[in-house]
Amino acid sequence: MAYPHAQGIIIPTANHLTAKVHALNDAFRRSFVGGQVLETPGVIELREADRIKLLLAARWFDQFDARNDPLDEHDFGSIELGGQRFFWKIDAYDRAML
C-alpha cells in the first residue's frame, strides 16, 4: 500500500516495504539466485545426501509464524534433520558485503 505525496510522488508505506522484503527473501531462498549462500563448517561436513536434504528443506521452508517471523520478512528459519536442529538466516548487504 502506498499513499500519494502532495507533488504526486508515491511514497511506499511500511507495509509495502515489508511485503517487498518478504517477496525478495522468498525468491532468494527458493532459488539461491541473486545472492550468496554461506554454509557453516558443520553443514559443509555433512554427508552430501544430508547436505542436499538440508539445502532443499531451507528452499521449501514455509513454517513462518509470529514466533519465528515477527516482522513478516521470511528471513529466518529452523530445520530439524537427523535429530539435529539447523538454522538459516537471510541478511541483505551491499555488493561489497559491508
C-alpha positions as CSV (number, residue, x, y, z in Angstrom):
1,M,0.0,0.0,0.0
2,A,1.3,3.5,-0.8
3,Y,0.0,7.0,-0.3
4,P,0.2,9.9,-2.7
5,H,2.6,12.8,-1.8
6,A,1.5,16.4,-2.4
7,Q,3.5,16.6,-5.6
8,G,2.1,13.3,-7.0
9,I,5.0,11.2,-5.9
10,I,4.1,7.8,-4.5
11,I,5.8,7.1,-1.2
12,P,5.7,3.4,-0.1
13,T,4.3,2.7,3.3
14,A,6.0,0.3,5.9
15,N,3.6,-2.5,4.8
16,H,4.6,-2.1,1.2
17,L,8.3,-2.2,2.1
18,T,7.8,-5.3,4.3
19,A,5.9,-7.1,1.6
20,K,8.8,-6.3,-0.8
21,V,11.4,-7.7,1.6
22,H,9.2,-10.7,2.2
23,A,9.0,-11.4,-1.6
24,L,12.7,-10.8,-2.2
25,N,13.7,-13.2,0.7
26,D,11.3,-15.9,-0.6
27,A,12.6,-15.6,-4.1
28,F,16.2,-15.9,-3.0
29,R,15.6,-18.7,-0.5
30,R,13.7,-20.7,-3.1
31,S,16.2,-20.3,-5.9
32,F,19.5,-19.2,-4.3
33,V,19.8,-16.8,-7.2
34,G,20.7,-13.1,-6.7
35,G,22.8,-13.6,-3.6
36,Q,25.4,-15.8,-1.9
37,V,24.8,-18.9,0.2
38,L,27.2,-19.3,3.0
39,E,27.4,-22.6,4.9
40,T,29.0,-23.2,8.3
41,P,31.8,-25.8,8.6
42,G,29.3,-28.1,10.4
43,V,27.0,-28.1,7.4
44,I,29.8,-28.5,4.9
45,E,31.0,-31.6,6.8
46,L,27.6,-33.3,6.5
47,R,27.3,-36.3,4.2
48,E,26.5,-35.0,0.7
49,A,23.0,-36.5,0.8
50,D,22.2,-34.8,4.1
51,R,23.6,-31.5,3.0
52,I,21.4,-31.7,-0.1
53,K,18.3,-32.5,2.1
54,L,19.1,-29.6,4.3
55,L,19.5,-27.1,1.5
56,L,16.3,-28.3,-0.1
57,A,14.5,-28.0,3.2
58,A,15.7,-24.4,3.5
59,R,14.5,-23.7,0.0
60,W,11.0,-25.1,0.7
61,F,10.7,-23.8,4.2
62,D,7.2,-22.3,4.8
63,Q,6.6,-22.7,8.6
64,F,6.6,-18.9,9.2
65,D,4.6,-17.6,12.2
66,A,4.6,-14.8,14.7
67,R,7.1,-16.5,16.9
68,N,9.8,-17.0,14.3
69,D,8.9,-14.2,11.9
70,P,7.5,-11.3,13.9
71,L,8.3,-8.8,11.1
72,D,6.9,-11.0,8.3
73,E,10.1,-10.7,6.3
74,H,10.7,-14.5,5.9
75,D,14.4,-14.1,6.7
76,F,14.9,-16.9,9.4
77,G,14.0,-20.5,9.9
78,S,14.8,-23.6,11.8
79,I,15.0,-27.1,10.3
80,E,15.4,-30.5,12.0
81,L,17.4,-33.1,10.1
82,G,18.7,-36.4,11.6
83,G,18.0,-35.3,15.1
84,Q,19.9,-32.1,14.8
85,R,18.5,-28.6,14.6
86,F,19.8,-26.2,11.9
87,F,19.1,-22.5,11.5
88,W,19.1,-20.4,8.3
89,K,19.1,-16.7,8.0
90,I,18.9,-14.2,5.1
91,D,20.7,-10.9,5.5
92,A,20.9,-8.1,2.9
93,Y,24.3,-6.4,2.4
94,D,25.6,-4.1,-0.3
95,R,27.6,-5.7,-3.1
96,A,30.8,-5.1,-1.2
97,M,29.4,-7.3,1.6
98,L,29.7,-4.3,4.1
